[in-house]
Amino acid sequence: MSDTLTSIGLMSGSSLDGLDIAACTFLFDDTRLTNWELLHGETVPFPDVWPQRLRDLPQADARSLAKAHADLGRWMGEVVHTFIKKHNLQPDLIASHGHTIFHFPAEGFTTQIGDGAAIAAATGHTVVCDFRSADIALGGQGAPIAPIADRLLFPDFDLLLNLGGIANITCNVAGRYIAFDIGGANQILNALVQPLGLPYDDGGRLAASGRLIGPLMDAMNALPYFRQPPPKSLGNDWVQEHQVSAYRAWPASVEDRLHTACVQLARQTALAVQRIMEQENWRRKEYRIMATGGGAFNTFLCNCIVAECNRIGRFSLHLPDPGIIAFKEAALMALMGVLRLKNIPNCIASVTGARRDAVGGVEHRA
């Protein structure tokens, strides 16, 4: 029996540029997804007080965290309600990732704020949220969660690279998916240009004009995380403590630090892929990469990634429609919510290291 569900996905990423909203339709033949479409996508910037408030929350007291959870949920609900009216939508559900404050899978917990009950109350629609906790309860990393979208929505690519605040990669090894976080991406790049009054390095132009700082790259490459085998995942706190702080403090021009950050991420991407190729005896004449996320608009970063990967094989980079680049993660959330309502696993154990696939998400009825 076929049915079509309309789902609105919400994603607040570590780059803190705002709330990404994606309205999607998904056509199912019983439990098999046969087609999907991105209907509308929009990024709503955070009010001025929110970026710093979110940055400060990991060090805040419990009451401040609880209040931010409620306040963010109410704001998200208002924003999505406006989005629904603007596009005259009748969604079957809203699926919200929330904003990650803590991610410590080794200690058995992860925390994403943005109260789903508040979103449901503000919009009058069913909300699914808290997608990572079930996987962590089963012994997994709770991340990455993108591979379910990579498998169902983009099955024709060998490698799927998401360049958000944190870069993560999915490897489609003959139908078996291996995925993990690579390292900090836009969190680092955006932090470096903030003193210049810029939200980001447009197209990577500043980075392209810089030079490599060898000792800084060596220091980053020496971080133990980069030698750790998957399954593995990163939290914003790790990126801020180990990478952003180091890049900010290094005595060199902004251009040189940006250049180094791009080359370092590219090199770690190639090394990660090379390890998978060797471990899985994965050989192809050409590997097709699809890049999404804000970093996919950074031409210099993408060129660095292709150049480093071509040292180990033949790789071609494909950029999808700009809407998919910008809103893939929000579309992922829309998909995860639909899978939750249909009781289909949306967290892949082979990726996260959990004991079994999980049907993640908590449902709030309006």
C-alpha positions in Angstrom: 0.0 0.0 0.0 1.5 3.3 -1.0 1.1 6.6 0.9 2.7 10.0 0.8 3.7 11.9 3.9 4.6 15.6 4.2 7.2 16.2 6.8 9.0 19.4 7.9 12.6 18.9 9.2 14.3 21.3 11.5 18.1 21.5 12.0 20.1 23.8 14.2 23.7 23.1 13.4 27.0 23.8 15.2 27.8 26.8 12.9 25.0 28.7 14.6 23.9 30.5 11.5 20.2 29.8 12.3 17.4 27.3 12.0 17.3 25.3 8.7 13.7 24.3 7.7 12.9 21.8 4.9 9.5 20.7 3.8 9.6 17.4 2.1 7.2 14.8 0.7 8.1 11.1 0.9 6.3 8.4 -1.1 6.2 4.9 0.4 5.2 1.6 -1.0 4.4 -0.1 2.4 7.8 0.3 4.2 9.9 1.0 1.1 10.7 4.6 0.2 10.1 5.0 -3.6 10.4 8.7 -4.1 10.9 12.0 -2.3 11.0 15.8 -3.0 12.2 18.9 -1.3 9.3 21.3 -1.5 10.7 24.4 0.3 13.8 25.3 2.2 14.6 28.3 4.3 17.2 29.3 6.9 15.8 31.6 9.6 18.7 33.5 11.4 18.7 33.3 15.2 17.7 36.4 17.1 20.8 38.3 18.1 20.9 37.0 21.7 20.8 33.3 20.7 24.2 32.5 19.2 26.1 33.6 22.3 23.5 32.1 24.6 23.9 28.7 22.9 27.7 29.0 23.0 27.6 29.7 26.8 25.2 26.9 27.7 27.7 24.1 28.2 29.1 26.1 31.1 25.7 27.3 32.4 23.8 26.1 35.4 21.0 23.5 35.2 18.2 26.1 35.5 19.7 28.2 32.6 19.9 25.0 30.5 16.3 24.0 31.3 15.0 27.5 30.5 16.9 27.7 27.2 15.4 24.3 26.2 11.9 25.7 26.7 12.6 29.1 25.2 14.3 27.7 22.1 11.3 25.3 21.6 8.9 28.2 21.8 10.9 30.3 19.3 11.3 27.3 16.9 7.5 26.7 17.1 6.7 30.3 16.2 9.2 30.3 13.3 7.8 27.0 11.9 4.2 28.1 12.3 5.1 31.1 10.2 6.8 28.9 7.6 3.8 26.6 7.4 1.4 29.5 6.8 3.7 31.2 4.3 3.8 28.0 2.1 0.3 26.9 2.8 1.4 23.5 4.0 -0.5 20.7 5.7 2.3 18.7 7.2 1.8 15.2 8.7 4.6 15.9 11.2 7.4 18.2 12.2 10.8 16.5 12.9 13.3 18.5 15.0 16.9 17.7 15.7 17.2 20.5 18.3 20.5 22.1 19.1 23.3 20.0 20.5 24.7 21.2 23.8 26.4 18.1 25.1 27.5 15.0 23.2 29.4 12.4 25.3 28.5 9.0 24.0 31.4 7.4 25.9 29.6 8.5 29.1 26.2 7.4 27.8 24.4 10.7 27.1 23.7 13.4 24.5 21.6 16.6 24.9 19.8 18.5 22.2 17.6 21.4 23.4 14.5 22.9 21.8 11.4 21.5 23.5 9.3 19.4 21.1 6.2 19.8 23.2 6.5 23.6 22.8 6.9 23.2 19.0 3.8 21.0 18.9 1.8 23.5 21.0 2.8 26.4 18.8 2.1 24.7 15.5 -0.8 22.3 16.3 1.1 19.5 14.6 2.8 16.3 15.8 6.5 16.7 16.6 9.2 14.1 16.7 12.5 15.0 18.4 15.4 13.5 20.4 16.6 11.2 17.7 20.0 10.3 19.1 19.2 9.0 22.6 17.8 5.6 21.6 21.0 4.7 19.8 23.2 5.8 22.7 21.1 3.7 25.1 21.9 0.7 22.8 25.6 1.4 23.2 26.1 3.5 20.0 27.6 6.9 19.3 24.2 8.4 18.5 26.0 9.8 15.4 26.4 10.2 12.6 22.7 10.0 11.7 23.1 11.3 8.1 23.7 7.8 6.7 20.0 6.9 6.7 19.4 9.7 4.3 22.5 8.8 2.3 21.2 5.2 1.9 17.6 6.1 1.1 17.8 9.4 -0.7 21.2 9.3 -2.4 22.1 5.7 -3.1 24.1 6.4 -6.3 27.2 7.9 -4.6 30.2 6.2 -3.2 31.0 8.9 -0.7 28.7 11.5 0.8 30.4 14.4 2.6 28.6 16.8 4.7 30.6 20.0 5.4 28.7 21.6 8.3 30.0 22.9 11.5 31.5 19.5 11.9 32.5 17.5 8.7 31.2 13.9 8.5 31.5 11.3 5.8 29.5 8.3 4.7 31.1 5.5 2.7 28.9 3.3 0.6 31.0 0.1 0.5 29.0 -2.1 -1.8 25.8 -1.4 0.1 27.4 -1.5 3.5 27.6 1.9 5.1 30.5 3.2 7.2 30.2 6.7 8.5 31.8 9.0 11.1 32.8 12.5 11.9 36.0 13.7 10.4 36.7 16.9 12.3 35.8 20.6 12.7 34.8 22.4 9.5 32.7 25.6 9.4 33.0 26.1 13.2 36.6 26.7 12.7 36.4 28.7 9.5 33.6 30.9 10.7 35.3 31.6 14.0 38.4 32.8 12.2 36.6 35.4 10.1 34.3 36.7 12.9 36.9 39.3 14.0 36.8 40.7 10.5 33.0 41.2 10.8 32.3 38.4 8.3 29.8 35.5 8.8 32.0 33.2 6.7 34.8 33.1 4.1 32.8 33.6 0.9 33.9 30.9 -1.6 37.0 30.4 0.5 38.6 33.4 -1.2 40.6 34.4 1.9 41.7 30.9 2.5 42.9 30.6 -1.1 45.1 33.7 -0.7 46.9 32.2 2.4 49.8 29.9 2.9 50.1 26.6 4.8 51.3 26.8 8.4 53.1 23.5 8.8 53.5 23.4 12.6 49.8 24.3 13.1 48.7 21.5 10.8 51.1 19.1 12.4 49.6 20.0 15.8 46.1 19.4 14.5 47.0 16.1 12.8 48.6 14.9 16.1 45.2 15.0 17.9 44.4 11.4 19.0 40.8 11.6 17.5 42.2 11.5 14.0 43.9 8.1 14.5 40.8 6.6 16.2 39.0 4.0 14.1 35.2 4.3 13.6 32.6 4.2 15.0 33.4 7.6 16.3 31.7 11.0 16.6 32.5 14.5 17.8 30.7 17.1 19.9 30.9 20.8 19.5 32.8 21.1 22.8 35.6 19.0 21.4 35.9 21.1 18.3 35.9 24.3 20.3 38.4 23.1 22.9 40.9 21.3 20.6 40.6 23.0 17.2 38.9 26.4 17.3 40.9 27.6 20.3 44.2 26.5 18.7 43.4 28.2 15.3 42.3 31.4 17.0 45.5 31.6 19.2 48.0 30.8 16.5 50.1 33.9 15.7 49.6 34.2 12.0 47.3 36.0 9.5 43.7 35.0 9.2 44.3 34.0 5.6 47.1 31.6 6.5 45.1 30.0 9.4 42.0 29.6 7.1 44.2 28.0 4.4 45.7 25.6 6.9 42.3 24.6 8.3 41.0 23.8 4.8 44.1 21.8 3.9 44.1 19.9 7.2 40.4 18.9 6.9 41.0 17.9 3.3 44.0 15.7 4.3 42.1 14.1 7.1 39.2 13.4 4.7 41.6 11.6 2.3 43.3 9.7 5.1 40.0 8.5 6.4 38.9 7.3 3.0 42.2 5.6 2.4 41.8 3.6 5.7 38.4 2.5 4.7 39.6 1.5 1.2 42.4 -0.6 2.8 40.4 -2.2 5.6 37.4 -3.1 3.4 39.5 -3.9 0.2 37.3 -1.4 -1.5 38.5 -0.7 -5.0 36.7 1.3 -7.7 37.9 2.8 -11.0 36.4 6.1 -9.8 34.8 7.2 -6.6 31.9 9.6 -6.8 31.6 12.1 -3.9 28.5 14.2 -3.2 29.2 17.2 -1.0 26.5 19.1 0.9 26.4 21.6 3.8 27.6 25.2 3.9 31.2 24.1 3.2 30.1 22.8 -0.2 29.9 26.5 -1.2 33.5 27.0 -0.2 35.3 26.4 -3.5 38.8 26.4 -2.0 37.9 23.8 0.6 36.2 21.6 -2.0 39.2 21.9 -4.3 41.5 20.9 -1.5 39.4 17.8 -0.7 39.5 16.7 -4.4 43.2 17.3 -4.6 44.0 15.3 -1.5 41.7 12.4 -2.4 43.2 12.2 -5.9 46.5 11.3 -4.2 45.0 7.9 -3.3 42.7 7.2 -6.3 40.5 8.8 -8.8 37.7 10.9 -7.3 35.1 13.2 -8.7 33.1 15.7 -6.7 29.4 16.3 -7.5 27.5 19.2 -6.1 23.7 18.7 -6.1 21.0 21.4 -6.5 21.8 24.3 -4.1 18.6 23.5 -2.2 19.9 20.1 -1.4 23.4 21.4 -0.5 21.8 23.9 1.9 19.0 21.8 3.4 20.2 18.2 3.2 20.4 18.0 7.0 17.0 19.4 7.5 15.6 17.0 4.9 17.4 14.2 6.8 15.4 15.2 9.9 12.2 15.2 7.9 13.0 11.7 6.8 13.9 10.5 10.3 10.6 11.7 11.6 8.7 9.9 8.9 10.6 6.7 9.6 9.9 7.1 13.3 6.1 7.3 12.7 6.2 4.3 10.4 8.3 2.4 13.0 11.2 1.9 10.5 14.8 2.0 12.0 16.4 5.4 11.4 19.7 4.9 13.2 22.2 2.4 11.6 24.0 0.2 14.0 26.9 -0.6 11.6 27.6 3.2 11.6 27.1 4.0 15.3 28.4 0.8 16.9 25.1 0.2 18.7 23.9 -3.3 19.5 21.1 -3.1 16.9 19.4 -0.6 14.6 17.2 1.8 16.5 13.9 3.6 15.8 14.9 6.9 17.3 12.7 9.8 18.2 10.2 10.9 20.8 6.7 11.9 19.7 4.7 14.9 21.0 1.1 15.2 19.9 -0.4 18.7 19.6 
